[in-house]
């Protein structure tokens, strides 16, 4: 979702989080309103703020979050993903 964090959680603990910002082609370079609704599809997306809880590092949580966001981006039509 544009402007929202995706959170990997288990038993009430945050394991990892990140943001996937979908960027409609009419906003490249960033020209759109900050509070615009999330686009249903976009060719570009920015992956940011990927963080893993220190207690759960080296257990594949970051890779799981990255894989999830890559698959989500593809379902939204994203062909260009950057950090």
Buried (B, 14 or more C-beta within 10 A) or exposed (E): EBEEEBEBEEEEEBBBBBBBBBBBEEBEEEEEEEEEEEBEEBBBBBBEEBBBBEEBEEEEBBEBBBEBBBEBBEEBBBEEBEE
